[in-house]
């Protein structure tokens, strides 16, 4: 199988110091400190450097506070909801239990709401870690080792994430979080074959033109940021004035296992349902499906999906669409089409009615994903969803059906709720509407939602395009194309009366995946 000729991006560097996008003055000054031989002087300089770091992260810093008198404290840090006592060490040997006892003795003079932060370039001993965990009722001590310090100096905005992570690890899981061990765990996780947990199954079933159930549809196409959906909530359809908001979460995902764990985390936190849709794009072919479990299976089965392609690209693009409380979100990104399955980018993008009164559930996502940036709600400058009718009656060549199964309905009958059809604008002289051209000019098939559902047992002879709805997240397009069916009565075509259809669709060459 040949690979489309284009240079593959280098894999992520696992070296300790990762080059930032811009040179950090804090990292540069830390490099200068490494040449200072006097441990006490080096410690004082590190203390001053850490104070600058916290100020750049917008914390209030109090130098040499009197909070633990008569014991001296390097400095204190104040945020909107927490108070921290900070101790900085840079000695040749790891900090032992005596250092931890000295820090905790300072905490013993305080009211119990203050948390201690121990910054130590040489790390801590195992005995010190055991003391921190065993005596945590006497005061919390969060440890920042060299890896943590480098991360925070490179980007001070990382402090929020690291503080949350270390606090949760110590209080909830009873263990000391250390950057070096986390880095080793990340390497092990990326190299392990551990599978993600069970994901929600779609309430829909996909049938090809022969009536066989298939795991996903596919057809000719290329790279596109679009995903077809059967339901597209309008976040502006509310009585209140104003506009909706968007929120982006750029997620650090090194490989396919990380991407699958992201899906698992979304499910565990209640952000997944049974009505999701997804698409995967390659050079020459697109895949479209329903359900989070189907999306995960399609990612894992990349070799089987691409085995028939003569000239595949070195990477695949993907978009996952999900309806959620107050709006919808997309998960989009790029992943290599080789054994490494390296994820080049991954972003979770929300569009919501407004800023939630209680944003706790979204904050929990940030904590769970370890998003390496602060999140901001941004108001939409235009309507989220646009709707238009097709100007003319454009017939569709049906290739497959999206079915709502009998066990999901009160009447106990399978109903057709959507179609897979040949894209009438792809490779033909027929021109799509201007605002739709960029969304469907690179796909040979389209997935349509039916305006009027009908029983599977009563298929129709003629389906036509009716309308379309579009919404754009930061790096993906959600597209709901609506089709309508018509029936003949006395030689005249009439709008559908559900349940009165007759005849079967014309035989076509199925463009759907083979049965699993």
C-alpha positions as CSV (number, residue, x, y, z in Angstrom):
1,X,0.0,0.0,0.0
2,X,1.7,3.2,-1.1
3,X,1.6,6.3,1.0
4,X,0.7,9.6,-0.4
5,X,3.9,11.5,-0.9
6,X,4.2,14.1,1.8
7,X,6.6,14.4,4.7
8,X,5.2,13.1,8.0
9,X,5.6,15.4,11.0
10,X,8.1,14.3,13.6
11,X,6.8,12.5,16.6
12,X,6.6,14.2,19.9
13,X,10.0,14.7,21.7
14,X,10.2,13.0,25.0
15,X,13.2,15.0,26.2
16,X,12.9,16.7,29.5
17,X,13.1,20.3,28.3
18,X,10.7,20.8,25.4
19,X,11.3,23.9,23.4
20,X,8.4,26.4,23.7
21,X,6.8,28.2,20.8
22,X,8.6,31.4,22.1
23,X,11.7,31.6,24.2
24,X,10.7,31.8,27.9
25,X,12.7,34.4,29.9
26,X,12.0,32.3,33.0
27,X,13.6,29.2,31.4
28,X,16.5,31.2,30.2
29,X,17.2,32.6,33.7
30,X,16.9,29.1,35.1
31,X,19.6,27.9,32.7
32,X,21.8,30.7,34.1
33,X,21.2,29.5,37.7
34,X,22.5,26.0,36.9
35,X,26.0,27.4,36.8
36,X,25.7,28.8,40.4
37,X,27.7,26.5,42.7
38,X,26.6,27.8,46.1
39,X,23.5,25.9,47.0
40,X,22.1,28.6,49.4
41,X,22.6,31.4,46.8
42,X,21.1,29.2,44.1
43,X,18.1,28.6,46.4
44,X,17.5,32.3,46.9
45,X,17.7,32.9,43.2
46,X,15.3,30.1,42.5
47,X,12.9,31.6,45.1
48,X,13.0,35.0,43.2
49,X,12.4,33.2,39.9
50,X,9.4,31.4,41.3
51,X,7.9,34.6,42.6
52,X,8.1,36.0,39.0
53,X,6.5,32.9,37.7
54,X,3.5,33.2,40.0
55,X,3.1,36.9,39.2
56,X,3.1,36.1,35.5
57,X,0.3,33.6,36.2
58,X,-1.6,36.5,37.9
59,X,-1.2,35.3,41.5
60,X,-0.6,37.7,44.4
61,X,2.8,37.1,45.8
62,X,3.8,38.1,49.4
63,X,7.6,38.0,50.0
64,X,8.8,36.9,53.4
65,X,5.3,36.8,55.1
66,X,4.8,36.6,58.8
67,X,2.1,33.9,58.5
68,X,4.2,31.2,60.4
69,X,6.2,33.3,62.8
70,X,8.6,32.8,64.4
71,X,9.5,30.3,61.6
72,X,10.6,32.1,58.4
73,X,8.6,31.5,55.1
74,X,10.1,32.0,51.7
75,X,7.0,33.6,50.3
76,X,3.2,33.2,50.1
77,X,0.9,33.0,47.2
78,X,-2.8,34.2,47.1
79,X,-5.3,33.3,44.5
80,X,-9.1,34.0,44.4
81,X,-9.9,30.9,46.4
82,X,-6.6,29.5,47.9
83,X,-3.7,30.5,50.1
84,X,-0.3,28.8,49.6
85,X,2.9,28.7,51.7
86,X,5.9,28.3,49.3
87,X,9.3,26.7,50.1
88,X,12.0,26.5,47.5
89,X,15.0,24.1,47.6
90,X,17.8,23.5,45.1
91,X,20.3,21.2,46.7
92,X,22.3,18.3,45.4
93,X,20.3,15.6,47.2
94,X,16.6,15.0,47.1
95,X,14.6,16.7,49.9
96,X,14.0,14.3,52.8
97,X,11.5,13.9,55.5
98,X,13.2,16.6,57.6
99,X,12.4,19.2,55.0
100,X,8.8,17.9,54.9
101,X,8.6,18.1,58.7
102,X,9.9,21.7,58.7
103,X,7.3,22.7,56.1
104,X,4.5,21.0,58.1
105,X,5.6,22.8,61.3
106,X,4.9,26.0,59.5
107,X,1.5,24.8,58.5
108,X,0.8,23.8,62.1
109,X,0.8,27.5,63.0
110,X,-1.8,28.4,60.5
111,X,-5.6,27.9,60.4
112,X,-5.7,24.8,58.3
113,X,-6.9,26.3,55.0
114,X,-3.3,27.0,53.8
115,X,-1.6,24.5,51.5
116,X,2.2,24.2,51.3
117,X,4.0,24.1,48.0
118,X,7.5,22.5,48.1
119,X,9.6,23.3,45.0
120,X,12.6,21.1,44.8
121,X,14.9,20.8,41.8
122,X,16.3,17.5,43.1
123,X,13.0,15.9,43.9
124,X,12.1,14.1,47.2
125,X,13.0,10.8,48.8
126,X,10.6,7.9,49.1
127,X,10.5,8.5,52.8
128,X,9.5,12.1,52.3
129,X,6.7,11.0,49.9
130,X,5.4,8.5,52.5
131,X,5.4,11.3,55.2
132,X,3.4,13.6,53.0
133,X,0.8,11.0,52.3
134,X,0.6,9.5,55.8
135,X,0.4,12.8,57.7
136,X,-1.7,14.7,55.2
137,X,-4.4,15.3,57.8
138,X,-1.9,17.6,59.6
139,X,-1.5,19.7,56.4
140,X,-1.3,19.3,52.7
141,X,2.1,19.5,51.0
142,X,2.2,19.6,47.2
143,X,5.5,18.7,45.5
144,X,6.9,20.3,42.4
145,X,10.0,18.5,41.1
146,X,12.3,19.6,38.2
147,X,9.9,18.4,35.5
148,X,7.0,20.4,37.1
149,X,9.2,23.5,37.5
150,X,10.3,23.4,33.9
151,X,6.7,23.1,32.7
152,X,5.5,26.0,34.9
153,X,8.4,28.2,33.9
154,X,7.9,27.5,30.2
155,X,4.2,28.5,30.6
156,X,3.1,29.9,33.9
157,X,-0.6,29.3,32.9
158,X,0.2,25.7,33.6
159,X,0.2,26.4,37.3
160,X,-3.6,26.3,37.6
161,X,-3.7,22.8,36.1
162,X,-0.7,21.5,38.1
163,X,-2.1,22.7,41.4
164,X,-5.5,21.2,40.7
165,X,-3.9,17.9,39.6
166,X,-1.5,17.6,42.6
167,X,-4.3,18.5,45.1
168,X,-6.7,15.9,43.7
169,X,-3.9,13.2,43.6
170,X,-3.0,13.8,47.3
171,X,-6.5,14.3,48.7
172,X,-8.6,11.8,46.6
173,X,-6.0,9.1,45.6
174,X,-3.6,9.4,48.5
175,X,-0.4,9.7,46.5
176,X,2.2,12.4,45.8
177,X,2.0,13.7,42.2
178,X,5.5,14.2,40.7
179,X,6.2,15.4,37.2
180,X,8.9,12.8,36.6
181,X,6.7,9.9,37.5
182,X,3.8,11.4,35.4
183,X,6.1,11.7,32.4
184,X,7.1,8.0,32.8
185,X,3.5,7.0,33.2
186,X,2.6,9.0,30.0
187,X,5.3,7.1,28.1
188,X,4.0,3.7,29.4
189,X,0.4,4.6,28.6
190,X,1.3,5.6,25.0
191,X,3.2,2.3,24.5
192,X,0.6,0.1,26.2
193,X,-2.3,-1.7,24.3
194,X,-4.9,-0.9,27.0
195,X,-8.3,-0.3,25.4
196,X,-10.8,2.4,26.4
197,X,-13.9,1.4,28.3
198,X,-17.3,0.8,26.7
199,X,-18.7,3.7,24.9
200,X,-22.3,4.5,24.1
201,X,-23.9,2.6,21.2
202,X,-25.9,4.6,18.7
203,X,-29.7,4.4,18.8
204,X,-29.5,4.3,15.0
205,X,-28.7,1.4,12.7
206,X,-27.1,1.7,9.3
207,X,-28.3,-0.3,6.3
208,X,-26.8,-0.4,2.8
209,X,-28.9,-0.5,-0.4
210,X,-29.3,-4.3,-0.1
211,X,-30.8,-4.0,3.4
212,X,-27.7,-5.3,5.2
213,X,-26.6,-3.8,8.5
214,X,-23.1,-2.1,8.2
215,X,-20.9,-0.4,10.8
216,X,-20.4,2.7,8.8
217,X,-21.0,4.3,5.3
218,X,-18.2,5.3,3.0
219,X,-17.7,7.0,-0.4
220,X,-15.3,8.9,-2.6
221,X,-14.0,12.2,-1.1
222,X,-11.1,14.1,0.3
223,X,-10.2,16.2,3.3
224,X,-12.9,18.4,4.8
225,X,-13.7,19.8,8.3
226,X,-17.3,18.8,7.9
227,X,-19.5,16.2,9.6
228,X,-23.1,15.3,8.8
229,X,-25.6,15.3,11.6
230,X,-29.3,14.3,12.0
231,X,-29.9,16.9,14.7
232,X,-28.3,20.4,14.9
233,X,-29.4,22.4,18.0
234,X,-29.7,26.2,17.5
235,X,-28.1,27.9,20.5
236,X,-29.7,31.2,19.5
237,X,-33.3,29.8,19.5
238,X,-34.0,31.3,22.9
239,X,-36.4,34.1,24.0
240,X,-33.6,36.1,25.7
241,X,-31.5,38.7,23.8
242,X,-27.9,38.3,22.9
243,X,-25.9,35.5,21.3
244,X,-24.5,32.1,22.1
245,X,-20.9,31.5,23.3
246,X,-18.1,29.1,22.3
247,X,-15.5,27.4,24.4
248,X,-12.4,25.6,23.1
249,X,-10.4,22.9,24.9
250,X,-7.2,22.1,23.0
251,X,-6.4,18.6,24.3
252,X,-2.9,17.1,24.6
253,X,-3.2,13.7,22.9
254,X,0.0,12.0,21.8
255,X,-1.5,9.0,20.1
256,X,-4.6,7.0,19.4
257,X,-4.8,5.5,23.0
258,X,-4.9,9.1,24.3
259,X,-7.7,9.9,21.9
260,X,-9.7,6.9,23.0
261,X,-9.2,7.8,26.6
262,X,-10.5,11.3,25.8
263,X,-13.7,9.7,24.5
264,X,-13.9,7.5,27.6
265,X,-13.5,10.6,29.8
266,X,-16.3,12.4,28.0
267,X,-18.5,9.5,28.5
268,X,-17.6,9.1,32.2
269,X,-18.5,12.7,32.8
270,X,-21.9,12.4,31.1
271,X,-21.1,14.3,27.9
272,X,-22.0,11.5,25.5
273,X,-25.3,10.1,24.3
274,X,-26.9,7.8,21.7
275,X,-27.3,10.4,18.8
276,X,-23.7,11.3,17.9
277,X,-22.3,11.3,14.3
278,X,-18.8,11.3,13.1
279,X,-16.7,11.4,9.9
280,X,-13.1,10.4,9.0
281,X,-11.5,11.8,5.9
282,X,-8.7,10.3,3.8
283,X,-7.1,11.0,0.4
284,X,-9.8,9.6,-1.9
285,X,-12.3,8.3,0.6
286,X,-14.6,9.5,3.5
287,X,-16.3,7.4,6.2
288,X,-19.5,8.4,8.0
289,X,-21.1,6.7,11.0
290,X,-23.1,7.0,14.2
291,X,-22.2,6.4,17.8
292,X,-19.2,6.9,20.0
293,X,-18.4,3.1,20.0
294,X,-18.6,3.1,16.1
295,X,-16.2,6.0,16.0
296,X,-13.7,4.3,18.3
297,X,-13.9,1.1,16.3
298,X,-13.3,3.0,13.0
299,X,-10.2,4.6,14.5
300,X,-8.8,1.2,15.6
301,X,-9.7,-0.4,12.3
302,X,-7.7,2.1,10.2
303,X,-5.7,-0.5,8.4
304,X,-8.8,-2.4,7.3
305,X,-10.5,0.8,6.2
306,X,-7.5,2.0,4.1
307,X,-6.3,-1.3,2.7
308,X,-8.1,-0.8,-0.6
309,X,-6.7,2.7,-1.2
310,X,-3.9,2.9,-3.8
311,X,-2.5,6.2,-2.6
312,X,-3.5,7.0,1.0
313,X,-2.4,10.2,2.7
314,X,0.0,9.9,5.6
315,X,-2.7,11.2,8.0
316,X,-6.5,11.2,8.5
317,X,-8.8,14.0,9.6
318,X,-11.7,13.3,12.0
319,X,-14.7,15.1,13.3
320,X,-17.0,13.8,16.1
321,X,-20.3,15.6,16.7
322,X,-22.4,15.4,19.9
323,X,-25.5,17.2,21.2
324,X,-25.1,18.2,24.9
325,X,-26.9,20.2,27.5
326,X,-27.3,23.7,26.3
327,X,-25.9,23.1,22.8
328,X,-23.4,20.8,21.0
329,X,-19.7,20.2,20.7
330,X,-17.2,18.7,18.2
331,X,-14.0,16.7,18.7
332,X,-11.8,17.3,15.7
333,X,-8.2,16.6,14.8
334,X,-5.6,14.8,12.7
335,X,-4.0,11.4,13.3
336,X,-1.3,9.6,11.3
337,X,-2.3,6.7,9.1
338,X,0.6,4.4,10.1
339,X,1.5,2.2,13.0
340,X,2.4,5.1,15.3
341,X,-1.1,6.6,15.1
342,X,0.4,9.9,16.3
343,X,-2.2,12.6,17.0
344,X,-1.0,15.9,15.4
345,X,-3.8,18.0,16.9
346,X,-7.0,17.5,18.9
347,X,-9.6,20.1,19.9
348,X,-12.9,19.9,21.8
349,X,-15.1,22.9,20.8
350,X,-18.4,23.8,22.4
351,X,-21.2,26.0,21.3
352,X,-23.7,26.8,24.1
353,X,-26.7,29.0,24.7
354,X,-24.7,31.1,27.0
355,X,-22.3,31.0,29.9
356,X,-23.7,28.5,32.4
357,X,-24.6,29.9,35.8
358,X,-22.8,27.0,37.3
359,X,-19.8,26.1,35.0
360,X,-18.6,23.3,37.3
361,X,-19.3,20.5,34.8
362,X,-17.1,22.3,32.2
363,X,-14.4,23.0,34.7
364,X,-14.4,19.3,35.5
365,X,-13.7,18.6,31.8
366,X,-10.7,20.9,32.0
367,X,-9.4,19.1,35.0
368,X,-10.0,15.7,33.5
369,X,-8.4,16.6,30.1
370,X,-5.4,18.5,31.7
371,X,-6.0,21.3,29.1
372,X,-2.7,23.2,28.9
373,X,-4.3,26.7,28.8
374,X,-6.9,28.8,30.5
375,X,-10.4,28.5,29.1
376,X,-12.4,31.5,27.9
377,X,-16.0,31.8,26.8
378,X,-16.2,33.9,23.6
379,X,-19.5,35.4,22.3
380,X,-20.5,34.3,18.8
381,X,-20.5,37.3,16.4
382,X,-23.1,35.7,14.1
383,X,-25.9,33.2,14.4
384,X,-24.7,29.8,15.2
385,X,-27.0,27.9,12.8
386,X,-28.0,29.1,9.4
387,X,-30.9,27.6,7.4
388,X,-31.7,27.7,3.7
389,X,-34.0,25.9,1.3
390,X,-32.7,24.4,-1.9
391,X,-34.0,26.5,-4.9
392,X,-34.9,23.5,-7.1
393,X,-36.1,20.0,-6.7
394,X,-32.9,17.9,-6.8
395,X,-33.5,14.1,-6.9
396,X,-31.3,11.8,-4.8
397,X,-29.8,8.4,-5.7
398,X,-30.2,6.4,-2.5
399,X,-27.3,4.2,-1.3
400,X,-28.3,3.4,2.2
401,X,-30.6,4.1,5.1
402,X,-30.3,5.4,8.7
403,X,-32.9,3.4,10.8
404,X,-34.4,4.0,14.2
405,X,-34.9,0.4,15.2
406,X,-38.2,-1.0,16.5
407,X,-36.8,-1.6,20.0
408,X,-36.2,2.2,20.2
409,X,-39.8,3.1,19.3
410,X,-43.2,2.8,21.0
411,X,-44.9,1.2,17.8
412,X,-42.4,-1.7,17.5
413,X,-41.5,-0.9,13.9
414,X,-38.3,0.1,12.1
415,X,-38.5,3.6,10.7
416,X,-36.2,5.4,8.2
417,X,-34.9,8.7,9.7
418,X,-32.1,9.3,7.3
419,X,-30.4,8.4,4.0
420,X,-27.0,7.9,2.5
421,X,-27.1,9.3,-1.0
422,X,-24.8,10.2,-3.9
423,X,-23.8,13.8,-3.6
424,X,-25.6,15.4,-6.7
425,X,-23.0,18.2,-6.8
426,X,-19.9,16.0,-6.7
427,X,-18.3,15.6,-10.2
428,X,-21.3,17.0,-12.0
429,X,-22.3,20.3,-13.7
430,X,-24.8,20.9,-11.0
431,X,-23.7,23.8,-8.8
432,X,-24.5,23.8,-5.0
433,X,-25.6,27.0,-3.2
434,X,-22.6,29.3,-2.6
435,X,-22.6,29.0,1.2
436,X,-22.8,25.2,0.9
437,X,-20.1,24.6,-1.7
438,X,-17.1,24.5,0.7
439,X,-18.9,21.9,2.9
440,X,-19.8,19.3,0.3
441,X,-17.4,19.9,-2.7
442,X,-15.0,17.2,-1.4
443,X,-17.4,14.3,-0.6
444,X,-18.9,11.9,-3.0
445,X,-21.7,10.9,-0.7
446,X,-24.0,12.8,1.7
447,X,-25.9,11.7,4.8
448,X,-29.4,13.3,5.0
449,X,-32.0,13.6,7.7
450,X,-35.5,12.9,6.5
451,X,-38.0,15.7,6.9
452,X,-40.8,13.1,7.1
453,X,-39.9,9.7,8.5
454,X,-41.5,6.6,7.1
455,X,-41.6,2.9,8.0
456,X,-38.8,0.8,6.6
457,X,-41.4,-1.6,5.4
458,X,-42.9,1.1,3.2
459,X,-40.0,2.6,1.2
460,X,-40.5,5.4,-1.3
461,X,-39.6,5.8,-5.0
462,X,-38.4,9.4,-5.0
463,X,-36.3,11.4,-2.5
464,X,-35.3,15.0,-3.1
465,X,-33.1,17.6,-1.3
466,X,-35.3,19.9,0.8
467,X,-33.1,22.2,3.0
468,X,-29.8,22.5,4.8
469,X,-28.5,23.8,8.1
470,X,-24.9,24.7,8.9
471,X,-22.9,25.6,12.0
472,X,-19.2,26.2,12.4
473,X,-17.2,25.5,15.5
474,X,-13.6,26.7,15.7
475,X,-12.2,24.0,13.4
476,X,-15.1,21.9,12.2
477,X,-18.4,22.3,10.3
478,X,-21.6,20.6,11.3
479,X,-24.0,20.1,8.4
480,X,-27.6,18.9,8.6
481,X,-29.0,18.2,5.1
482,X,-32.7,17.5,5.0
483,X,-34.4,15.4,2.3
484,X,-38.0,14.8,1.6
485,X,-39.8,11.9,-0.1
486,X,-42.8,12.1,-2.5
487,X,-45.5,9.6,-3.3
488,X,-47.7,9.2,-6.4
489,X,-51.4,9.1,-6.2
490,X,-53.5,9.2,-9.4
491,X,-50.5,10.2,-11.5
492,X,-49.8,13.3,-9.3
493,X,-46.9,13.6,-6.9
494,X,-48.0,14.6,-3.5
495,X,-46.2,15.6,-0.2
496,X,-45.8,12.6,2.1
497,X,-48.6,11.2,4.2
498,X,-46.6,9.0,6.5
499,X,-47.4,5.3,6.2
500,X,-48.8,5.5,2.7
501,X,-45.6,4.8,0.7
502,X,-45.3,2.0,-1.8
503,X,-42.7,0.5,-4.1
504,X,-39.0,0.1,-3.4
505,X,-36.0,2.3,-4.3
506,X,-34.2,1.7,-7.5
507,X,-31.3,-0.8,-7.2
508,X,-28.0,1.0,-6.8
509,X,-24.4,0.0,-6.2
510,X,-23.9,0.1,-2.4
511,X,-21.3,2.6,-1.2
512,X,-21.3,1.4,2.3
513,X,-18.8,-0.5,4.4
514,X,-19.0,-4.3,4.3
515,X,-20.6,-6.0,7.2
516,X,-18.4,-6.3,10.2
